């Protein structure tokens, strides 16, 4: 595969960023649910990695909503 093909594959999965960037005490963004490590490494991930990060982030957001306030 060439670099152009790799770039197109990575572009298929858009960043889950909601522009509500604030980290909680565990370095998880309260807007998108990604960890700071996932945010910083996003551009280097392939499609499979991005799908995994999006799923993990969504699960974190659901868990956050279920916590008692």
N, CA, C, O and CB atoms as a CASP TS submission, in Angstrom:
PFRMAT TS
TARGET T0000
AUTHOR 0000-0000-0000
METHOD Language model
MODEL 1
PARENT N/A
ATOM      1  N   UNK     1       0.837  -1.186   0.000  1.00  0.00           N
ATOM      2  CA  UNK     1       0.000   0.000   0.000  1.00  0.00           C
ATOM      3  C   UNK     1       0.877   1.244   0.000  1.00  0.00           C
ATOM      4  O   UNK     1       1.956   1.268   0.593  1.00  0.00           O
ATOM      5  CB  UNK     1      -0.949   0.001   1.213  1.00  0.00           C
ATOM      6  N   UNK     2       0.395   2.259  -0.669  1.00  0.00           N
ATOM      7  CA  UNK     2       1.167   3.499  -0.691  1.00  0.00           C
ATOM      8  C   UNK     2       0.649   4.471   0.367  1.00  0.00           C
ATOM      9  O   UNK     2      -0.378   4.225   1.000  1.00  0.00           O
ATOM     10  CB  UNK     2       1.110   4.147  -2.087  1.00  0.00           C
ATOM     11  N   UNK     3       1.366   5.572   0.549  1.00  0.00           N
ATOM     12  CA  UNK     3       1.010   6.540   1.588  1.00  0.00           C
ATOM     13  C   UNK     3      -0.348   7.175   1.350  1.00  0.00           C
ATOM     14  O   UNK     3      -1.078   7.442   2.305  1.00  0.00           O
ATOM     15  CB  UNK     3       2.061   7.619   1.671  1.00  0.00           C
ATOM     16  N   UNK     4      -0.704   7.423   0.091  1.00  0.00           N
ATOM     17  CA  UNK     4      -1.999   8.034  -0.226  1.00  0.00           C
ATOM     18  C   UNK     4      -3.140   7.113   0.194  1.00  0.00           C
ATOM     19  O   UNK     4      -4.134   7.570   0.758  1.00  0.00           O
ATOM     20  CB  UNK     4      -2.099   8.351  -1.736  1.00  0.00           C
ATOM     21  N   UNK     5      -2.998   5.832  -0.077  1.00  0.00           N
ATOM     22  CA  UNK     5      -4.026   4.867   0.308  1.00  0.00           C
ATOM     23  C   UNK     5      -4.155   4.810   1.826  1.00  0.00           C
ATOM     24  O   UNK     5      -5.269   4.774   2.349  1.00  0.00           O
ATOM     25  CB  UNK     5      -3.698   3.469  -0.255  1.00  0.00           C
ATOM     26  N   UNK     6      -3.037   4.803   2.535  1.00  0.00           N
ATOM     27  CA  UNK     6      -3.070   4.785   3.996  1.00  0.00           C
ATOM     28  C   UNK     6      -3.757   6.032   4.538  1.00  0.00           C
ATOM     29  O   UNK     6      -4.540   5.940   5.483  1.00  0.00           O
ATOM     30  CB  UNK     6      -1.649   4.675   4.564  1.00  0.00           C
ATOM     31  N   UNK     7      -3.482   7.171   3.968  1.00  0.00           N
ATOM     32  CA  UNK     7      -4.106   8.417   4.412  1.00  0.00           C
ATOM     33  C   UNK     7      -5.614   8.366   4.204  1.00  0.00           C
ATOM     34  O   UNK     7      -6.370   8.810   5.068  1.00  0.00           O
ATOM     35  CB  UNK     7      -3.508   9.619   3.662  1.00  0.00           C
ATOM     36  N   UNK     8      -6.057   7.837   3.085  1.00  0.00           N
ATOM     37  CA  UNK     8      -7.502   7.736   2.816  1.00  0.00           C
ATOM     38  C   UNK     8      -8.171   6.784   3.789  1.00  0.00           C
ATOM     39  O   UNK     8      -9.283   7.056   4.242  1.00  0.00           O
ATOM     40  CB  UNK     8      -7.754   7.270   1.375  1.00  0.00           C
ATOM     41  N   UNK     9      -7.526   5.679   4.123  1.00  0.00           N
ATOM     42  CA  UNK     9      -8.102   4.721   5.078  1.00  0.00           C
ATOM     43  C   UNK     9      -8.250   5.354   6.449  1.00  0.00           C
ATOM     44  O   UNK     9      -9.276   5.170   7.104  1.00  0.00           O
ATOM     45  CB  UNK     9      -7.232   3.457   5.174  1.00  0.00           C
ATOM     46  N   UNK    10      -7.239   6.100   6.900  1.00  0.00           N
ATOM     47  CA  UNK    10      -7.293   6.728   8.209  1.00  0.00           C
ATOM     48  C   UNK    10      -8.345   7.822   8.261  1.00  0.00           C
ATOM     49  O   UNK    10      -8.921   8.071   9.320  1.00  0.00           O
ATOM     50  CB  UNK    10      -5.938   7.293   8.574  1.00  0.00           C
ATOM     51  N   UNK    11      -8.604   8.476   7.147  1.00  0.00           N
ATOM     52  CA  UNK    11      -9.575   9.564   7.111  1.00  0.00           C
ATOM     53  C   UNK    11     -11.012   9.064   7.213  1.00  0.00           C
ATOM     54  O   UNK    11     -11.911   9.858   7.487  1.00  0.00           O
ATOM     55  CB  UNK    11      -9.404  10.363   5.842  1.00  0.00           C
ATOM     56  N   UNK    12     -11.247   7.799   7.006  1.00  0.00           N
ATOM     57  CA  UNK    12     -12.608   7.255   7.054  1.00  0.00           C
ATOM     58  C   UNK    12     -13.228   7.352   8.447  1.00  0.00           C
ATOM     59  O   UNK    12     -14.436   7.548   8.574  1.00  0.00           O
ATOM     60  CB  UNK    12     -12.602   5.807   6.601  1.00  0.00           C
ATOM     61  N   UNK    13     -12.422   7.217   9.474  1.00  0.00           N
ATOM     62  CA  UNK    13     -12.919   7.291  10.838  1.00  0.00           C
ATOM     63  C   UNK    13     -12.581   8.675  11.380  1.00  0.00           C
ATOM     64  O   UNK    13     -11.425   8.972  11.678  1.00  0.00           O
ATOM     65  CB  UNK    13     -12.309   6.160  11.735  1.00  0.00           C
ATOM     66  N   UNK    14     -13.598   9.508  11.502  1.00  0.00           N
ATOM     67  CA  UNK    14     -13.379  10.879  11.969  1.00  0.00           C
ATOM     68  C   UNK    14     -13.134  10.898  13.466  1.00  0.00           C
ATOM     69  O   UNK    14     -13.586  10.014  14.195  1.00  0.00           O
ATOM     70  CB  UNK    14     -14.577  11.771  11.617  1.00  0.00           C
ATOM     71  N   UNK    15     -12.431  11.893  13.906  1.00  0.00           N
ATOM     72  CA  UNK    15     -12.177  12.076  15.331  1.00  0.00           C
ATOM     73  C   UNK    15     -13.505  12.266  16.062  1.00  0.00           C
ATOM     74  O   UNK    15     -14.396  12.956  15.568  1.00  0.00           O
ATOM     75  CB  UNK    15     -11.235  13.289  15.575  1.00  0.00           C
ATOM     76  N   UNK    16     -13.633  11.661  17.226  1.00  0.00           N
ATOM     77  CA  UNK    16     -14.863  11.838  18.002  1.00  0.00           C
ATOM     78  C   UNK    16     -14.884  13.147  18.798  1.00  0.00           C
ATOM     79  O   UNK    16     -15.796  13.373  19.594  1.00  0.00           O
ATOM     80  CB  UNK    16     -15.040  10.669  18.950  1.00  0.00           C
ATOM     81  N   UNK    17     -13.898  13.997  18.591  1.00  0.00           N
ATOM     82  CA  UNK    17     -13.801  15.250  19.334  1.00  0.00           C
ATOM     83  C   UNK    17     -15.073  16.070  19.158  1.00  0.00           C
ATOM     84  O   UNK    17     -15.594  16.219  18.052  1.00  0.00           O
ATOM     85  CB  UNK    17     -12.574  16.060  18.875  1.00  0.00           C
ATOM     86  N   UNK    18     -15.561  16.600  20.283  1.00  0.00           N
ATOM     87  CA  UNK    18     -16.771  17.430  20.281  1.00  0.00           C
ATOM     88  C   UNK    18     -16.456  18.881  20.602  1.00  0.00           C
ATOM     89  O   UNK    18     -17.361  19.695  20.786  1.00  0.00           O
ATOM     90  CB  UNK    18     -17.786  16.892  21.283  1.00  0.00           C
ATOM     91  N   UNK    19     -15.170  19.204  20.669  1.00  0.00           N
ATOM     92  CA  UNK    19     -14.706  20.549  20.994  1.00  0.00           C
ATOM     93  C   UNK    19     -15.180  20.992  22.378  1.00  0.00           C
ATOM     94  O   UNK    19     -15.441  22.172  22.613  1.00  0.00           O
ATOM     95  CB  UNK    19     -15.186  21.539  19.939  1.00  0.00           C
ATOM     96  N   UNK    20     -15.286  20.024  23.283  1.00  0.00           N
ATOM     97  CA  UNK    20     -15.593  20.286  24.690  1.00  0.00           C
ATOM     98  C   UNK    20     -14.428  19.757  25.518  1.00  0.00           C
ATOM     99  O   UNK    20     -14.621  19.029  26.491  1.00  0.00           O
ATOM    100  CB  UNK    20     -16.958  19.616  25.125  1.00  0.00           C
ATOM    101  N   UNK    21     -13.246  20.125  25.128  1.00  0.00           N
ATOM    102  CA  UNK    21     -12.020  19.539  25.662  1.00  0.00           C
ATOM    103  C   UNK    21     -11.728  19.991  27.086  1.00  0.00           C
ATOM    104  O   UNK    21     -11.259  21.102  27.329  1.00  0.00           O
ATOM    105  CB  UNK    21     -10.855  19.889  24.773  1.00  0.00           C
ATOM    106  N   UNK    22     -12.018  19.104  28.004  1.00  0.00           N
ATOM    107  CA  UNK    22     -11.697  19.294  29.412  1.00  0.00           C
ATOM    108  C   UNK    22     -11.386  17.917  29.972  1.00  0.00           C
ATOM    109  O   UNK    22     -12.183  16.990  29.828  1.00  0.00           O
ATOM    110  CB  UNK    22     -12.875  19.996  30.202  1.00  0.00           C
ATOM    111  N   UNK    23     -10.237  17.781  30.606  1.00  0.00           N
ATOM    112  CA  UNK    23      -9.855  16.493  31.170  1.00  0.00           C
ATOM    113  C   UNK    23     -10.338  16.386  32.611  1.00  0.00           C
ATOM    114  O   UNK    23     -10.286  17.352  33.372  1.00  0.00           O
ATOM    115  CB  UNK    23      -8.330  16.299  31.099  1.00  0.00           C
ATOM    116  N   UNK    24     -10.810  15.192  32.973  1.00  0.00           N
ATOM    117  CA  UNK    24     -11.205  14.949  34.356  1.00  0.00           C
ATOM    118  C   UNK    24      -9.974  14.527  35.161  1.00  0.00           C
ATOM    119  O   UNK    24      -8.853  14.609  34.659  1.00  0.00           O
ATOM    120  CB  UNK    24     -12.321  13.862  34.435  1.00  0.00           C
ATOM    121  N   UNK    25     -10.164  14.090  36.364  1.00  0.00           N
ATOM    122  CA  UNK    25      -9.063  13.690  37.236  1.00  0.00           C
ATOM    123  C   UNK    25      -8.313  12.457  36.789  1.00  0.00           C
ATOM    124  O   UNK    25      -7.239  12.156  37.311  1.00  0.00           O
ATOM    125  CB  UNK    25      -9.573  13.461  38.588  1.00  0.00           C
ATOM    126  N   UNK    26      -8.874  11.735  35.820  1.00  0.00           N
ATOM    127  CA  UNK    26      -8.229  10.524  35.287  1.00  0.00           C
ATOM    128  C   UNK    26      -7.654  10.754  33.893  1.00  0.00           C
ATOM    129  O   UNK    26      -7.316   9.802  33.189  1.00  0.00           O
ATOM    130  CB  UNK    26      -9.230   9.367  35.246  1.00  0.00           C
ATOM    131  N   UNK    27      -7.544  12.015  33.501  1.00  0.00           N
ATOM    132  CA  UNK    27      -7.056  12.396  32.170  1.00  0.00           C
ATOM    133  C   UNK    27      -7.913  11.839  31.046  1.00  0.00           C
ATOM    134  O   UNK    27      -7.407  11.401  30.013  1.00  0.00           O
ATOM    135  CB  UNK    27      -5.633  11.930  31.988  1.00  0.00           C
ATOM    136  N   UNK    28      -9.233  11.864  31.270  1.00  0.00           N
ATOM    137  CA  UNK    28     -10.212  11.471  30.255  1.00  0.00           C
ATOM    138  C   UNK    28     -11.004  12.720  29.889  1.00  0.00           C
ATOM    139  O   UNK    28     -11.474  13.444  30.767  1.00  0.00           O
ATOM    140  CB  UNK    28     -11.163  10.313  30.769  1.00  0.00           C
ATOM    141  N   UNK    29     -11.150  12.967  28.597  1.00  0.00           N
ATOM    142  CA  UNK    29     -11.886  14.131  28.127  1.00  0.00           C
ATOM    143  C   UNK    29     -13.371  13.969  28.437  1.00  0.00           C
ATOM    144  O   UNK    29     -13.971  12.943  28.117  1.00  0.00           O
ATOM    145  CB  UNK    29     -11.667  14.340  26.617  1.00  0.00           C
ATOM    146  N   UNK    30     -13.961  14.991  29.063  1.00  0.00           N
ATOM    147  CA  UNK    30     -15.383  14.929  29.395  1.00  0.00           C
ATOM    148  C   UNK    30     -16.258  15.130  28.156  1.00  0.00           C
ATOM    149  O   UNK    30     -17.450  14.826  28.191  1.00  0.00           O
ATOM    150  CB  UNK    30     -15.724  15.981  30.451  1.00  0.00           C
ATOM    151  N   UNK    31     -15.686  15.636  27.070  1.00  0.00           N
ATOM    152  CA  UNK    31     -16.441  15.830  25.834  1.00  0.00           C
ATOM    153  C   UNK    31     -16.541  14.574  24.994  1.00  0.00           C
ATOM    154  O   UNK    31     -17.639  14.168  24.611  1.00  0.00           O
ATOM    155  CB  UNK    31     -15.816  16.918  25.022  1.00  0.00           C
ATOM    156  N   UNK    32     -15.399  13.947  24.701  1.00  0.00           N
ATOM    157  CA  UNK    32     -15.402  12.807  23.781  1.00  0.00           C
ATOM    158  C   UNK    32     -15.149  11.463  24.457  1.00  0.00           C
ATOM    159  O   UNK    32     -15.418  10.419  23.863  1.00  0.00           O
ATOM    160  CB  UNK    32     -14.371  13.020  22.723  1.00  0.00           C
ATOM    161  N   UNK    33     -14.643  11.468  25.677  1.00  0.00           N
ATOM    162  CA  UNK    33     -14.416  10.222  26.400  1.00  0.00           C
ATOM    163  C   UNK    33     -13.068   9.565  26.157  1.00  0.00           C
ATOM    164  O   UNK    33     -12.787   8.501  26.709  1.00  0.00           O
ATOM    165  CB  UNK    33     -15.470   9.268  26.050  1.00  0.00           C
ATOM    166  N   UNK    34     -12.222  10.196  25.327  1.00  0.00           N
ATOM    167  CA  UNK    34     -10.904   9.610  25.079  1.00  0.00           C
ATOM    168  C   UNK    34      -9.930   9.993  26.182  1.00  0.00           C
ATOM    169  O   UNK    34     -10.067  11.039  26.815  1.00  0.00           O
ATOM    170  CB  UNK    34     -10.360  10.057  23.715  1.00  0.00           C
ATOM    171  N   UNK    35      -8.944   9.128  26.400  1.00  0.00           N
ATOM    172  CA  UNK    35      -7.872   9.455  27.330  1.00  0.00           C
ATOM    173  C   UNK    35      -6.907  10.408  26.640  1.00  0.00           C
ATOM    174  O   UNK    35      -6.915  10.538  25.416  1.00  0.00           O
ATOM    175  CB  UNK    35      -7.137   8.173  27.820  1.00  0.00           C
ATOM    176  N   UNK    36      -6.076  11.073  27.437  1.00  0.00           N
ATOM    177  CA  UNK    36      -5.097  11.989  26.851  1.00  0.00           C
ATOM    178  C   UNK    36      -4.147  11.229  25.929  1.00  0.00           C
ATOM    179  O   UNK    36      -3.718  11.767  24.908  1.00  0.00           O
ATOM    180  CB  UNK    36      -4.303  12.719  27.958  1.00  0.00           C
ATOM    181  N   UNK    37      -3.819  10.005  26.267  1.00  0.00           N
ATOM    182  CA  UNK    37      -2.948   9.179  25.422  1.00  0.00           C
ATOM    183  C   UNK    37      -3.618   8.891  24.085  1.00  0.00           C
ATOM    184  O   UNK    37      -2.971   8.954  23.040  1.00  0.00           O
ATOM    185  CB  UNK    37      -2.592   7.858  26.132  1.00  0.00           C
ATOM    186  N   UNK    38      -4.916   8.574  24.113  1.00  0.00           N
ATOM    187  CA  UNK    38      -5.650   8.308  22.873  1.00  0.00           C
ATOM    188  C   UNK    38      -5.763   9.567  22.013  1.00  0.00           C
ATOM    189  O   UNK    38      -5.657   9.497  20.789  1.00  0.00           O
ATOM    190  CB  UNK    38      -7.047   7.763  23.189  1.00  0.00           C
ATOM    191  N   UNK    39      -5.976  10.699  22.647  1.00  0.00           N
ATOM    192  CA  UNK    39      -6.077  11.963  21.911  1.00  0.00           C
ATOM    193  C   UNK    39      -4.755  12.266  21.208  1.00  0.00           C
ATOM    194  O   UNK    39      -4.727  12.583  20.018  1.00  0.00           O
ATOM    195  CB  UNK    39      -6.462  13.127  22.865  1.00  0.00           C
ATOM    196  N   UNK    40      -3.669  12.164  21.959  1.00  0.00           N
ATOM    197  CA  UNK    40      -2.349  12.482  21.398  1.00  0.00           C
ATOM    198  C   UNK    40      -1.928  11.500  20.309  1.00  0.00           C
ATOM    199  O   UNK    40      -1.206  11.879  19.386  1.00  0.00           O
ATOM    200  CB  UNK    40      -1.305  12.494  22.500  1.00  0.00           C
ATOM    201  N   UNK    41      -2.362  10.258  20.401  1.00  0.00           N
ATOM    202  CA  UNK    41      -1.962   9.245  19.434  1.00  0.00           C
ATOM    203  C   UNK    41      -2.914   9.047  18.267  1.00  0.00           C
ATOM    204  O   UNK    41      -2.667   8.209  17.401  1.00  0.00           O
ATOM    205  CB  UNK    41      -1.797   7.967  20.124  1.00  0.00           C
ATOM    206  N   UNK    42      -4.004   9.814  18.235  1.00  0.00           N
ATOM    207  CA  UNK    42      -5.054   9.616  17.223  1.00  0.00           C
ATOM    208  C   UNK    42      -4.523   9.622  15.798  1.00  0.00           C
ATOM    209  O   UNK    42      -4.874   8.745  15.009  1.00  0.00           O
ATOM    210  CB  UNK    42      -6.104  10.686  17.362  1.00  0.00           C
ATOM    211  N   UNK    43      -3.698  10.577  15.457  1.00  0.00           N
ATOM    212  CA  UNK    43      -3.246  10.715  14.066  1.00  0.00           C
ATOM    213  C   UNK    43      -2.393   9.545  13.600  1.00  0.00           C
ATOM    214  O   UNK    43      -2.270   9.316  12.397  1.00  0.00           O
ATOM    215  CB  UNK    43      -2.463  11.995  13.904  1.00  0.00           C
ATOM    216  N   UNK    44      -1.807   8.806  14.523  1.00  0.00           N
ATOM    217  CA  UNK    44      -0.960   7.670  14.153  1.00  0.00           C
ATOM    218  C   UNK    44      -1.737   6.357  14.055  1.00  0.00           C
ATOM    219  O   UNK    44      -1.190   5.349  13.606  1.00  0.00           O
ATOM    220  CB  UNK    44       0.160   7.519  15.159  1.00  0.00           C
ATOM    221  N   UNK    45      -3.002   6.357  14.467  1.00  0.00           N
ATOM    222  CA  UNK    45      -3.785   5.120  14.473  1.00  0.00           C
ATOM    223  C   UNK    45      -4.289   4.743  13.087  1.00  0.00           C
ATOM    224  O   UNK    45      -4.603   5.605  12.267  1.00  0.00           O
ATOM    225  CB  UNK    45      -4.957   5.255  15.418  1.00  0.00           C
ATOM    226  N   UNK    46      -4.362   3.444  12.844  1.00  0.00           N
ATOM    227  CA  UNK    46      -4.990   2.964  11.618  1.00  0.00           C
ATOM    228  C   UNK    46      -6.503   2.874  11.857  1.00  0.00           C
ATOM    229  O   UNK    46      -6.982   3.206  12.941  1.00  0.00           O
ATOM    230  CB  UNK    46      -4.397   1.570  11.183  1.00  0.00           C
ATOM    231  N   UNK    47      -7.235   2.434  10.864  1.00  0.00           N
ATOM    232  CA  UNK    47      -8.697   2.387  10.962  1.00  0.00           C
ATOM    233  C   UNK    47      -9.169   1.506  12.115  1.00  0.00           C
ATOM    234  O   UNK    47     -10.089   1.875  12.844  1.00  0.00           O
ATOM    235  CB  UNK    47      -9.292   1.880   9.656  1.00  0.00           C
ATOM    236  N   UNK    48      -8.543   0.347  12.282  1.00  0.00           N
ATOM    237  CA  UNK    48      -8.923  -0.578  13.360  1.00  0.00           C
ATOM    238  C   UNK    48      -8.679   0.075  14.720  1.00  0.00           C
ATOM    239  O   UNK    48      -9.517  -0.019  15.618  1.00  0.00           O
ATOM    240  CB  UNK    48      -8.128  -1.911  13.250  1.00  0.00           C
ATOM    241  N   UNK    49      -7.547   0.726  14.868  1.00  0.00           N
ATOM    242  CA  UNK    49      -7.240   1.405  16.120  1.00  0.00           C
ATOM    243  C   UNK    49      -8.212   2.517  16.424  1.00  0.00           C
ATOM    244  O   UNK    49      -8.606   2.705  17.575  1.00  0.00           O
ATOM    245  CB  UNK    49      -5.849   1.952  16.085  1.00  0.00           C
ATOM    246  N   UNK    50      -8.600   3.253  15.412  1.00  0.00           N
ATOM    247  CA  UNK    50      -9.556   4.346  15.600  1.00  0.00           C
ATOM    248  C   UNK    50     -10.937   3.818  15.998  1.00  0.00           C
ATOM    249  O   UNK    50     -11.606   4.400  16.851  1.00  0.00           O
ATOM    250  CB  UNK    50      -9.663   5.182  14.318  1.00  0.00           C
ATOM    251  N   UNK    51     -11.347   2.741  15.393  1.00  0.00           N
ATOM    252  CA  UNK    51     -12.642   2.131  15.752  1.00  0.00           C
ATOM    253  C   UNK    51     -12.606   1.690  17.210  1.00  0.00           C
ATOM    254  O   UNK    51     -13.567   1.898  17.950  1.00  0.00           O
ATOM    255  CB  UNK    51     -12.971   0.915  14.823  1.00  0.00           C
ATOM    256  N   UNK    52     -11.494   1.081  17.622  1.00  0.00           N
ATOM    257  CA  UNK    52     -11.353   0.627  19.009  1.00  0.00           C
ATOM    258  C   UNK    52     -11.405   1.810  19.975  1.00  0.00           C
ATOM    259  O   UNK    52     -12.109   1.759  20.984  1.00  0.00           O
ATOM    260  CB  UNK    52     -10.033  -0.149  19.192  1.00  0.00           C
ATOM    261  N   UNK    53     -10.665   2.869  19.669  1.00  0.00           N
ATOM    262  CA  UNK    53     -10.648   4.048  20.538  1.00  0.00           C
ATOM    263  C   UNK    53     -12.046   4.663  20.624  1.00  0.00           C
ATOM    264  O   UNK    53     -12.485   5.048  21.708  1.00  0.00           O
ATOM    265  CB  UNK    53      -9.632   5.094  20.017  1.00  0.00           C
ATOM    266  N   UNK    54     -12.742   4.758  19.505  1.00  0.00           N
ATOM    267  CA  UNK    54     -14.099   5.318  19.512  1.00  0.00           C
ATOM    268  C   UNK    54     -15.036   4.477  20.382  1.00  0.00           C
ATOM    269  O   UNK    54     -15.848   5.024  21.129  1.00  0.00           O
ATOM    270  CB  UNK    54     -14.652   5.407  18.075  1.00  0.00           C
ATOM    271  N   UNK    55     -14.928   3.165  20.288  1.00  0.00           N
ATOM    272  CA  UNK    55     -15.770   2.277  21.097  1.00  0.00           C
ATOM    273  C   UNK    55     -15.446   2.423  22.578  1.00  0.00           C
ATOM    274  O   UNK    55     -16.348   2.516  23.410  1.00  0.00           O
ATOM    275  CB  UNK    55     -15.588   0.813  20.659  1.00  0.00           C
ATOM    276  N   UNK    56     -14.160   2.443  22.904  1.00  0.00           N
ATOM    277  CA  UNK    56     -13.749   2.601  24.299  1.00  0.00           C
ATOM    278  C   UNK    56     -14.210   3.952  24.854  1.00  0.00           C
ATOM    279  O   UNK    56     -14.683   4.033  25.987  1.00  0.00           O
ATOM    280  CB  UNK    56     -12.220   2.468  24.425  1.00  0.00           C
ATOM    281  N   UNK    57     -14.070   5.001  24.056  1.00  0.00           N
ATOM    282  CA  UNK    57     -14.469   6.339  24.491  1.00  0.00           C
ATOM    283  C   UNK    57     -15.980   6.412  24.718  1.00  0.00           C
ATOM    284  O   UNK    57     -16.437   7.001  25.697  1.00  0.00           O
ATOM    285  CB  UNK    57     -14.037   7.389  23.454  1.00  0.00           C
ATOM    286  N   UNK    58     -16.739   5.818  23.821  1.00  0.00           N
ATOM    287  CA  UNK    58     -18.201   5.818  23.968  1.00  0.00           C
ATOM    288  C   UNK    58     -18.602   5.082  25.245  1.00  0.00           C
ATOM    289  O   UNK    58     -19.508   5.517  25.957  1.00  0.00           O
ATOM    290  CB  UNK    58     -18.879   5.162  22.734  1.00  0.00           C
ATOM    291  N   UNK    59     -17.934   3.975  25.535  1.00  0.00           N
ATOM    292  CA  UNK    59     -18.226   3.214  26.756  1.00  0.00           C
ATOM    293  C   UNK    59     -17.909   4.050  27.999  1.00  0.00           C
ATOM    294  O   UNK    59     -18.637   3.992  28.990  1.00  0.00           O
ATOM    295  CB  UNK    59     -17.417   1.892  26.779  1.00  0.00           C
ATOM    296  N   UNK    60     -16.834   4.819  27.947  1.00  0.00           N
ATOM    297  CA  UNK    60     -16.496   5.680  29.082  1.00  0.00           C
ATOM    298  C   UNK    60     -17.564   6.748  29.301  1.00  0.00           C
ATOM    299  O   UNK    60     -17.920   7.047  30.441  1.00  0.00           O
ATOM    300  CB  UNK    60     -15.129   6.341  28.862  1.00  0.00           C
ATOM    301  N   UNK    61     -18.075   7.324  28.212  1.00  0.00           N
ATOM    302  CA  UNK    61     -19.112   8.348  28.339  1.00  0.00           C
ATOM    303  C   UNK    61     -20.394   7.766  28.930  1.00  0.00           C
ATOM    304  O   UNK    61     -21.043   8.406  29.757  1.00  0.00           O
ATOM    305  CB  UNK    61     -19.403   8.982  26.976  1.00  0.00           C
ATOM    306  N   UNK    62     -20.758   6.564  28.510  1.00  0.00           N
ATOM    307  CA  UNK    62     -21.949   5.901  29.055  1.00  0.00           C
ATOM    308  C   UNK    62     -21.753   5.630  30.544  1.00  0.00           C
ATOM    309  O   UNK    62     -22.650   5.874  31.351  1.00  0.00           O
ATOM    310  CB  UNK    62     -22.243   4.575  28.295  1.00  0.00           C
ATOM    311  N   UNK    63     -20.583   5.127  30.899  1.00  0.00           N
ATOM    312  CA  UNK    63     -20.294   4.850  32.307  1.00  0.00           C
ATOM    313  C   UNK    63     -20.344   6.129  33.136  1.00  0.00           C
ATOM    314  O   UNK    63     -20.826   6.117  34.269  1.00  0.00           O
ATOM    315  CB  UNK    63     -18.919   4.183  32.452  1.00  0.00           C
ATOM    316  N   UNK    64     -19.851   7.227  32.579  1.00  0.00           N
ATOM    317  CA  UNK    64     -19.874   8.513  33.286  1.00  0.00           C
ATOM    318  C   UNK    64     -21.314   8.943  33.540  1.00  0.00           C
ATOM    319  O   UNK    64     -21.631   9.437  34.623  1.00  0.00           O
ATOM    320  CB  UNK    64     -19.122   9.602  32.476  1.00  0.00           C
ATOM    321  N   UNK    65     -22.180   8.762  32.560  1.00  0.00           N
ATOM    322  CA  UNK    65     -23.583   9.160  32.706  1.00  0.00           C
ATOM    323  C   UNK    65     -24.317   8.319  33.748  1.00  0.00           C
ATOM    324  O   UNK    65     -25.262   8.795  34.377  1.00  0.00           O
ATOM    325  CB  UNK    65     -24.296   9.052  31.369  1.00  0.00           C
ATOM    326  N   UNK    66     -23.891   7.089  33.929  1.00  0.00           N
ATOM    327  CA  UNK    66     -24.546   6.195  34.873  1.00  0.00           C
ATOM    328  C   UNK    66     -24.104   6.405  36.311  1.00  0.00           C
ATOM    329  O   UNK    66     -24.757   5.924  37.237  1.00  0.00           O
ATOM    330  CB  UNK    66     -24.292   4.782  34.481  1.00  0.00           C
ATOM    331  N   UNK    67     -22.993   7.126  36.508  1.00  0.00           N
ATOM    332  CA  UNK    67     -22.502   7.369  37.864  1.00  0.00           C
ATOM    333  C   UNK    67     -23.467   8.283  38.610  1.00  0.00           C
ATOM    334  O   UNK    67     -23.995   9.245  38.052  1.00  0.00           O
ATOM    335  CB  UNK    67     -21.084   7.989  37.833  1.00  0.00           C
ATOM    336  N   UNK    68     -23.685   7.962  39.878  1.00  0.00           N
ATOM    337  CA  UNK    68     -24.530   8.869  40.675  1.00  0.00           C
ATOM    338  C   UNK    68     -23.824  10.207  40.873  1.00  0.00           C
ATOM    339  O   UNK    68     -22.599  10.268  40.978  1.00  0.00           O
ATOM    340  CB  UNK    68     -24.875   8.234  42.053  1.00  0.00           C
ATOM    341  N   UNK    69     -24.592  11.247  40.923  1.00  0.00           N
ATOM    342  CA  UNK    69     -24.015  12.592  41.073  1.00  0.00           C
ATOM    343  C   UNK    69     -24.192  13.095  42.461  1.00  0.00           C
ATOM    344  O   UNK    69     -23.770  14.209  42.772  1.00  0.00           O
ATOM    345  CB  UNK    69     -24.636  13.565  40.099  1.00  0.00           C
TER
END
